[in-house]
Amino acid sequence: MGVRSTSNHPTTTQADGHLLDYFRTTFSGGGGGTNITAPGAEASGGTVVDGGGFRYHFFTGSGDFIVTGGELAADYIMIGGGGSGGSYTPSPGYFNGGKGTPTTFKGETADGGGGGVAYSQTSAPERDGGSGGGQGASAPIGIGDGLNYPGPTQQGFPGGAGTGVDGGGGGGGAGAVGQTAPSGSQPGAGGAGKAAFSGDTGIPASYGTPGPSAGRWFAGGGGGGSRYGAAPGGTGGGGAGCASGAATAGGNGQANTGGGGGAGENGVGAGHGGGGAGGYIEKTSQPFPVAPYPVVIGGGDSAGPATSGDGGSGIVIVRYTYP
């Protein structure tokens, strides 16, 4: 499998461009539709990988996907930055996680993940997002919601509910709701993400994470926090909630997955919610007329004190059949 990095600017068109023969085919390994690409169509931008009958363009930083020579038919995935987890430090005290920033591409926006809610908070305006942040224990405001949930255009799932004093809820993921804290002394796990292109095995191991089925997984929620033990992050790059012990930190969401950050803990009780994953959008068989298509990659939230797990940055992946 060949891998090469390229500049994301219009001057690199010829470096990445490849003359595509006219073909009509059906995408395999992930629910693609019938595509027709014009003779002479070329594409450039991002890091280019060929394998499994596809050419992929991976954008982990902002740039341009550039199509020249004719209309290209392609699939794409875009994921926003993950939200951070809730936590506590002596100053400023209890604090909510922040929302990740959105990823934009081809006129669409994948929302940033919602921030995890800290213990007993009555206001958390950033708990909603692509996927929602988990509820803090004893927090009356409830879980964070996922964008457009439920429905055919949803970008993610809600966070999990908190329980008792020490059970922080897990952050929502692209594929599942964050886990409700099983008890007042045990936090909830982050919600699972999704396998890109329904399990396409051509994506290299340098992107995403392994999962329970084939392919690479993205956009898992962050684990909730408790002084009694860790809660795992969701499959797809979510950060684990804090381990047991005084003032331990939540794990960071994995870079370029949109994973939510894990919740922290202050060592004396009070469970906190995990951060939600960035919004996940997947489209198949989309037309790309000749043009540059700007890509803006969302960042994971990292505004909180050190005990809060940061959200992971987002990503855009474009693939098309490659002879």
C-alpha positions in Angstrom: 0.0 0.0 0.0 1.5 3.3 -1.0 1.3 6.3 1.3 2.5 9.8 0.5 1.9 13.2 2.1 1.2 16.2 -0.1 0.5 19.9 0.4 -3.1 20.9 0.7 -2.8 23.8 -1.7 -3.7 24.3 -5.4 -0.1 24.3 -6.6 0.1 20.5 -5.8 -2.6 19.4 -8.3 -0.2 17.7 -10.6 1.7 16.0 -7.8 -1.3 14.0 -6.7 -3.4 14.0 -9.9 -3.8 10.7 -11.7 -5.7 10.3 -15.0 -8.7 8.2 -14.2 -10.2 6.0 -16.9 -13.9 6.3 -17.5 -15.5 3.6 -15.4 -18.8 2.6 -13.8 -18.6 0.5 -10.7 -20.2 -0.2 -7.4 -18.3 0.7 -4.2 -17.5 -2.3 -2.0 -16.8 -2.9 1.7 -19.0 -0.2 3.0 -22.2 0.7 1.4 -21.1 2.8 -1.5 -23.4 3.4 -4.4 -22.9 3.4 -8.2 -20.4 6.0 -9.3 -19.6 7.6 -12.6 -16.4 9.5 -12.9 -15.7 11.6 -16.0 -12.7 10.7 -18.2 -9.6 12.8 -17.2 -10.8 13.6 -13.7 -8.0 14.2 -11.2 -7.9 15.0 -7.5 -5.3 16.3 -5.1 -4.9 17.4 -1.5 -4.3 15.9 1.9 -2.3 12.7 2.5 -3.0 10.2 -0.3 -3.2 6.5 0.2 -4.0 3.8 -2.4 -5.4 0.4 -1.4 -8.2 -2.1 -1.7 -9.4 -0.6 -5.0 -9.7 2.9 -3.6 -7.7 6.1 -3.5 -8.1 8.0 -0.2 -7.4 11.6 0.8 -6.9 12.1 4.5 -7.1 15.6 5.9 -5.9 16.0 9.5 -5.3 19.7 9.0 -7.1 22.4 7.0 -6.4 22.6 3.3 -8.1 22.0 0.0 -9.4 19.0 -1.9 -9.0 19.9 -5.5 -10.8 18.3 -8.5 -9.6 19.1 -12.1 -10.2 17.6 -15.5 -13.8 16.5 -15.0 -16.4 15.6 -12.4 -15.4 13.1 -9.8 -17.7 10.8 -7.9 -16.6 10.1 -4.3 -17.6 9.1 -0.8 -16.5 11.1 2.2 -16.5 11.2 6.0 -16.2 14.4 8.1 -15.9 14.5 11.9 -15.8 17.5 14.2 -13.5 18.0 17.2 -14.4 16.3 20.4 -15.6 17.9 23.6 -13.6 17.9 26.9 -14.7 16.2 30.1 -16.0 17.8 33.3 -13.8 17.9 36.4 -12.7 19.8 39.5 -9.6 21.7 40.6 -9.2 23.9 43.7 -9.4 26.9 41.4 -11.9 27.4 39.7 -13.6 24.5 41.5 -16.1 22.4 39.6 -16.0 23.1 35.9 -17.8 21.8 32.8 -16.0 20.5 29.8 -16.0 22.7 26.7 -17.4 22.0 23.2 -15.1 21.0 20.3 -15.0 23.1 17.2 -16.7 22.1 13.9 -15.3 20.6 10.8 -16.5 22.0 7.5 -16.3 20.6 4.0 -18.4 20.7 0.8 -21.0 23.1 2.3 -21.6 20.9 5.4 -20.7 21.2 9.0 -19.9 18.4 11.5 -20.5 19.9 14.9 -18.1 19.8 17.7 -18.7 17.4 20.5 -20.5 18.6 23.7 -18.6 19.2 26.9 -19.0 16.9 29.9 -21.1 18.3 32.8 -19.4 18.6 36.2 -20.9 17.5 39.5 -24.0 19.3 40.6 -24.0 21.9 37.9 -27.2 23.8 37.1 -26.0 25.3 33.8 -23.8 23.8 31.1 -24.6 25.6 27.8 -22.0 23.6 25.8 -23.2 20.1 26.8 -25.0 19.7 23.4 -23.0 19.0 20.3 -22.4 16.5 17.5 -22.6 14.0 20.3 -23.7 15.1 23.8 -21.6 15.4 26.9 -22.3 13.1 29.9 -24.3 14.3 32.9 -22.4 15.0 36.1 -23.6 13.3 39.2 -26.3 15.3 41.0 -26.5 17.7 38.1 -30.2 18.6 37.6 -29.8 19.9 34.1 -29.4 16.4 32.5 -27.5 14.9 29.6 -26.1 16.7 26.6 -27.9 15.9 23.3 -26.5 14.8 20.0 -27.2 17.0 16.9 -30.4 16.1 15.1 -30.9 13.1 17.4 -32.9 11.0 16.8 -33.3 11.0 13.0 -31.8 10.2 9.7 -29.5 13.2 9.8 -28.2 12.8 13.3 -24.5 13.4 13.8 -24.2 11.5 17.2 -25.9 10.3 20.3 -26.6 11.9 23.7 -24.4 11.5 26.7 -25.2 9.2 29.6 -26.9 10.1 32.8 -25.1 10.6 36.1 -26.0 8.6 39.2 -25.7 9.4 42.9 -22.8 11.4 44.0 -19.8 9.7 42.3 -21.3 8.3 39.1 -20.5 10.6 36.1 -22.2 9.7 32.8 -20.2 8.8 29.7 -20.0 11.1 26.7 -22.1 10.2 23.7 -20.4 8.7 20.6 -21.2 8.6 16.9 -22.7 5.1 17.2 -24.1 4.8 20.7 -25.4 6.7 23.7 -22.9 7.3 26.5 -23.4 4.8 29.3 -25.5 5.9 32.3 -23.4 5.5 35.5 -24.1 2.0 36.8 -24.1 3.2 40.4 -23.4 6.1 42.6 -19.8 5.0 42.9 -19.1 3.9 39.3 -18.9 6.1 36.3 -20.3 5.3 32.8 -18.3 4.4 29.8 -18.2 6.6 26.7 -20.5 5.8 23.8 -19.1 3.8 20.9 -18.1 5.5 17.7 -18.6 4.1 14.2 -16.5 2.1 11.7 -15.7 4.3 8.7 -17.5 3.5 5.5 -19.2 0.5 7.3 -16.0 -1.3 7.9 -13.8 -0.5 4.9 -10.5 -2.4 5.5 -8.5 -0.3 3.1 -8.0 2.5 5.7 -4.5 2.1 7.2 -3.9 1.6 10.9 -2.5 5.1 11.3 -6.0 6.4 11.2 -8.8 5.7 13.7 -8.7 2.8 16.2 -9.5 -0.9 16.2 -13.0 -1.9 17.0 -15.2 -4.9 17.6 -15.7 -5.4 13.8 -13.6 -4.9 10.7 -12.3 -1.5 9.7 -11.2 1.6 11.6 -13.3 3.3 14.1 -13.8 7.0 14.9 -15.8 9.4 17.1 -16.1 7.6 20.5 -17.3 9.4 23.6 -15.2 10.2 26.7 -15.6 8.1 29.9 -17.2 9.5 33.0 -15.3 10.3 36.2 -15.3 9.0 39.7 -12.9 8.7 42.7 -13.6 4.9 42.7 -12.2 3.9 39.4 -11.8 4.5 35.7 -14.5 4.3 33.0 -13.3 3.4 29.5 -13.7 5.8 26.6 -15.9 4.7 23.7 -14.4 2.7 20.8 -13.2 5.1 18.2 -10.8 7.4 20.1 -12.7 8.4 23.3 -10.6 9.2 26.3 -11.0 7.2 29.5 -12.4 8.8 32.6 -10.0 9.3 35.5 -8.4 6.5 37.3 -9.0 6.1 41.1 -7.0 8.4 43.3 -6.7 12.0 44.2 -7.0 14.7 41.5 -6.3 12.3 38.6 -6.8 13.4 35.1 -9.2 12.1 32.4 -7.6 10.7 29.3 -7.5 12.7 26.1 -9.6 11.8 23.1 -7.4 10.4 20.3 -6.2 13.0 17.8 -7.9 12.9 14.3 -10.8 10.8 15.5 -13.0 13.4 17.1 -13.1 11.4 20.3 -14.4 13.0 23.5 -12.2 13.7 26.5 -12.5 11.7 29.7 -13.7 13.3 32.9 -11.4 14.1 35.8 -11.8 13.7 39.5 -10.9 15.7 42.6 -10.3 12.7 44.9 -13.0 13.4 47.4 -16.1 12.4 45.5 -18.4 14.1 43.0 -18.6 12.3 39.6 -18.2 14.3 36.4 -19.5 13.6 32.8 -17.3 12.6 29.9 -17.0 14.7 26.7 -19.1 14.0 23.7 -17.5 13.0 20.3 -17.5 15.3 17.4 -20.3 15.1 14.9 -20.0 12.4 12.3 -21.2 12.8 8.7 -20.8 10.1 6.1 -21.9 10.5 2.4 -21.6 8.1 -0.5 -21.6 8.6 -4.3 -21.4 12.4 -4.1 -20.6 14.5 -7.2 -17.5 16.7 -7.1 -17.5 19.0 -10.1 -14.2 20.7 -11.1 -13.4 23.1 -8.2 -11.3 23.5 -5.0 -13.2 22.3 -1.9 -11.9 23.9 1.2 -11.4 21.7 4.3 -11.5 23.1 7.8 -10.6 20.6 10.5 -12.2 21.1 13.9 -10.1 21.0 17.1 -10.8 19.2 20.2 -11.6 21.3 23.3 -8.6 21.8 25.6 -9.7 24.9 27.5 -10.2 23.2 30.9 -7.7 22.7 33.7 -5.2 19.8 33.7 -7.6 17.3 35.3 -10.0 17.4 32.3 -9.4 15.2 29.3 -9.1 17.1 26.1 -11.2 16.3 23.0 -9.6 14.8 20.0 -9.2 16.8 16.7 -11.4 16.0 13.8 -10.7 14.6 10.3 -12.0 14.5 6.7 -11.6 11.4 4.6 -12.5 11.3 0.9 -12.4 8.1 -1.1 -13.1 7.1 -4.7 -12.7 4.0 -6.8 -9.1 3.8 -8.1 -8.1 1.3 -10.9 
